């Protein structure tokens, strides 16, 4: 029987904990194969990251992580069951086993990584918190927002960052709190607040949902670090490795110049890095319970990281976000994957 000190209750999205316990199912890989699909927790609709298109098909940078895992494990990137989750319920859904992986614009923090019984598997998007205001207000800096009414989503690091920044700079604000991103942007558009704050990438996604996007501007100020990435339960190292290396495969593919368009040609490459990644030299998926072509399936069906970034949030998308720090380390950014060897 577990002692009381090991039975801390789940309290909130920011402080949920199961101290001293592991909530992982040690056979997530086997369960996924039995189910025939990866159960992936995504946002309740954030363009560019995870949102259904007009035909109901989920699209986005976070969605592509789910698809990559499905391609690696099941050989089929479309073998994904998407479960829409808001910011408050996302961690409980993962802890309880409702989803196998959470890929939902979630910031990697100390508390979330050490007290929730969860593991972050990498960073899909390096971000930071920013502010969107009406253009006609003539505001150019966050320092001009003293006393402003600010729309914000509950259950996020955004709430804490906002309070910290305004307190540290001896400023005041009136928080207008909503449960979902859709409600938050709706409140902003209805004039319930002067400012909408969130990760800058999310602001770009919310801005294009406004009736007149050009009437709002995203300030250049960034007040926090927001490394966003997929999350799994602790205690299942095999599944942790699969999700982690599915992302790393996409990053390494970009670095080695392998894309969904040329991956078949690359099977003949004499570059040992490419041969190892594509399963032509050894089976580096074996210790994860995967076939030798696990990375080939990811690249051929989902693409490399650049392909995913460009079509979902980059210059080929409505968001038109530049790569910036999300460029590869070889291109002046910080995206970096360990080698396959």
N, C-alpha and C positions, 0 to 999 in steps of 0.2 A: 504494500500500500504506500502511495506517495505521501510524504509529509506535507503539512500545510504550507511550509515555506516554498514548496515547489508548485503551488497551485495559485499563482497570481492570476487575477481575472483579466479578460480582455476589456479594456476601458475605452479607448478611442483610437482613431487612425494614427494619431501621433504618438500614442503611448501604449499600444497593445503589447502585452507580454505574456509569455508562458515560461517564466524563469525556470531553468533547470530541466525543461522538458523539450522533447523534439516532437513536432507535429507532422513530420514527413511520413509519407508512405514509401517504404523502402523499395517498392516495386513499381514505381511510376512508369518506367519503360514498359514493363510487362502489361500493366493496366492499360496503357495507351495503345499498345498493339491489340489487346483484347477488345478495346472500344473501337478501334479502327479510325481514331481521330485524336488530335491534340486538343484538349479543352483549354482554350486561351482566354484569359480575362483581359478585356480591352476597355477603352473609355466609352462613355455614353454618347459619343459622337463628336470627335475633334478632327476636322479636315486636315489632311496631311499626315496624321499620325494613326488614327483609327476611326473610320466612319464608313457607313455603307453608301455606295453610289446609288444612282437612280434605279438600278436593277436589283438593289439589295445586296450587292457583293461588297464585302469589306475591303477597304483599301487603306494604305498608309504605311509609314515607316515602322510603326509598332506592329502592324499587321504582318509586314514582311518578316519580322522575327518569328512570329507564329508559323508562317508558311515555311520558313527555313528549317525550323525544328521538325515540322511534319515531313518535309522532303528528306531530311536526314534519317528520321526514324521509320517512316512508312513508305518512303519513295514517292510520295504524292504531296505536293505543296498545297493542294486543295483540301486535304484531309484534316480540316480544322473546324471545331465547333467554337464559335465566338460567343462569349458571355459578356454582355455589356454591364459594366460596373461603375458606380460613381465613386468619388474620392473617399467617402467614409466607409463604404462596404468592401473596398477592393482587397484589403489585407485579410479580413475575416474570411472572404471567399477562398483565398489561397490557403490560409491556415487550415480551414475545414476540409479541404480536398475538393471543393466545388470546381476549382480550376487546377490545371497542371502547371501553368506558368502564367504570371501576370506581366503583360507587355502593354503598359498603359501610362505613358508619360509620367513616370514615378521617380522622384528624386532620391538618390542614394544618400542616406544620412547615417550617423552613428547609431541613433536609437533604433531606426528601422533595421539596421544590419546586425544589431547585437541583442536586441531584447524581444523581437517579434517571432523568433524561430524561423527566420527567413534568410536567404542569401541573394545578394545582387550578383548577376552573372557578367556584368560588363556595362559599358556606356554606349548607347546608340546615338545620343545627342547631348553634347555639352552646351548647357544653356545658362541663363541667368534671369532674375526677376526684373521686369520693367514696368512701364506705365503707358497707358493709352489715354489720350485726352482729346476733346473736341478742338479741331484746328482753330476755330474762331475765338477760342479763349486766349490765344497768343502765348501759351505757356511753352517754355523751351527747356525747363529743368525741373527735376523733382524737388529742388529746394524752394520752388515757388508754390508748393502744394500745401503749405501750412494751413490747417483748418478745413481742408477739402473733404468732401464726402467721397469715399472710395468703395467701389463694388469689388467684392472678393469672394472666392469660393471657400466654403468650409472644408475642414479635414485635409488641408494642404499645408506645406511648408510656407506658402505665400503669406498666410496669416501671421506666422511667427516672425518671418523676415520683416514684414511691414511694421509690426509693433516695435521690433528691435531698432530698425532704422530711424523711425520717427522719435523714439525715446532718446536714442543716442544723439540726435540732432536737435533736441529740445523743440520738437514740432508736435502739433496735434492733428488728429484726423477723426472723421466720423465713419466707422466701418459699416457698410451695408452688405450683409452676409447672405449668400445663397448656397443651395445644396449642390447644384450642377453648373457646369460651364454654360449650358444653354440658358439657364435662368440668369446667370451673371451678366452675359452679354445682352440679354433682354432687358435687365434692369438698367444697364448703361444706356441702351438705345432709348428707353422710355424716359430718361432724364432723372432717374432716381439717385444718380451719383454724378460727380464731376469727372471722376477718374475710374478706369478699370485697370487693376493690376493683376499680373500673372507672369509666368515665364514668357520671355520674348517670343518664343516660337508659338506658344499658345495664343498670344496677342495677335500674331500675324494670321493665325487660323481663324480667330474670332472676328477680326477686322473684316475679312472678306464675307462674313455672314451679315454684316450690317447693310441696311438699305442703301446707304450712301457711304461706302468705305473711304472715299476721298475726303470726307468731312472730318475724319479722325486721323490723328498722327501718333505714332509710337515714339516716345522720347528716347534719346540716345543713352540716358542713364541706366546702368545695370547695378543693382544693389546686393546681389548674392551670387553664389555658385549653385547651379542646379544640374548636376550630372544625372541624366535620365537613362534608365535602362531596365531590362527584364529582371524579374524576381522569381525565385523558386523557394520551396520549403527546405529547411535544413534537415540533415539526416539521410539524404539520398544523394550520395556523391556521384553516382553514375548519371542521374538525371541532371544534376548541377553541371557536370562536365559536358553533357550533350548540348544543353542550352547555351552554355558559355562558348563552346567551340563552334557552334552553328554561326554565331555572330563573328567569331574570329575567322572562320572560313570566308565569309563575305569580305572582310577587311583585307585578308591576305590575297584574295582573288584580285581585288582592285590593285594592290601593290604590285602583283606579278603580271598585271595586264590581261587577266582572264575575265571574260564577260560571258553573258548568256549567248551572245552572238558568235563567239569564237571558241567556246569551250571544247567543242568536238575536235577542232583543229589542234587545240592545245594538248590533247591526249597523246599526240606524237612528239611533244616537246622533249628536248634533251636536257632542259633545265631541271636539276634535281629537286628544287623547291616546288616547281609545278608538278613534277611527276609524283612527289609524295602527297601533295594536296589532292590530286585527282585520282589517287589510288592506283597509280601505275608503278609505283615503287614502294612495296610494303602495304600493310593494312593498318593505318593509324586510327581507324575507327573501331578496331577489334576490342580494345580495352574498354570501350564505351558500349559494347554490345551492338555495334553497327557494322554494316557491310563496308567493303573497301571503297565503294562509290558514293559514300554518304555526302562528301563535299561536292562531288560532281553533280549530284541530284540538286543540291542547294543552288549552285551557280547556274545550272541549265534551266531550272524552273523559276528561280526567284531573281537571280542576278547577283552581281557583286554589290558592295556597299555604295559605290558611286551611282550605280544604276538605280538603286532603291532611293537614295537621297534625292537625286535629280528629279525623278518622276513624281515623288510624293511631296517634298518640301522645298526643293531647289529651284533653279531657274527655269526648269521645264514644267513647273507646277504653278498654280495660282498664287501660292505663298511667296515665291521668288526669294527664298532665303539663300544668301551666299554661304559657301562652305565655311569660311572663317576658320575658327579653331577646330572645326570638325573635318578639316582637310587632313589627309594623311601626314604623318610625321615627315615623309619625304617631300612634302609640298608646303611645309611651314606650319602645319597644324599639329594637333596632339593625338589624333587617332592612330592607334598602334596595336598590332596583334602579335602575340608570341608566335614563334615559328612552328611549322609542322615538321617534326623530325624525331 
